[in-house]
Amino acid sequence: MAAALLLLLVPPVGLLAALAFLTRPHARIALKDSHVFITGGSSGIGLAMATAAAREGARVSILARNLARLEEARAAIQRDSGRDDVGVHAADVRDADAVARALQEAGPVDVLVCNHGVFVPQELERQDMDEIKWMVDINLMGTFHLIKAALPAMKARTRETRLPGSIAIMSSQAGQRASLLFVDWVRRCSMRSSGTTFMSR
């Protein structure tokens, strides 16, 4: 009886322990005196992150395609943070050479935030392949271009300062929801193939 009860408790307790581990507070990255490079930094979440980082004492560089909007964002960050060392870099993340030049101009980065992204909501069978390629080129390849260009100097700076570098890749709820649906589908398929009955929610 006790063994059966123990077997019933192990999975939920194990799941709770795993969730507690995954959701535990992580060490906060100290931004003061660090260089934070944010894509999509001329508006929205990117601009908000850049402003917050500058307020915390970071040197901020922002990248987007439109130079006029970047200049407006720089003025807003300077006004809200009091910092005058905000770097702006006009480049399209799909252009690996332009991204590499922007990161070279910006100098070594301590925190890279890949905050660019586009999404056209459409059923796949109705979506034009050029639209899909456009999204992949920006969301995926643009991220690779940034990380590939930033990583050598980030690693060298980490060796020099003995402080860790950080890379954050932003994701939309649409992408996360699609991933969860796929995982749920895989789980249902595997349960069916193993002969386990599955009760849908």
Secondary structure, DSSP 8 states (H G I E B T S, - for coil): -HHHHHHHHHHHHHHHHHHHHHTS-------TT-EEEEETTTSHHHHHHHHHHHHTT-EEEEEES-HHHHHHHHHHHHHHH-----EEEE--TT-HHHHHHHHHHH---SEEEE---------GGGS-HHHHHHHHIIIIIHHHHHHHHHHHHHHHHHHHH----EEEE---HHHHHHHHHHHHHHHHHHHHHTT------
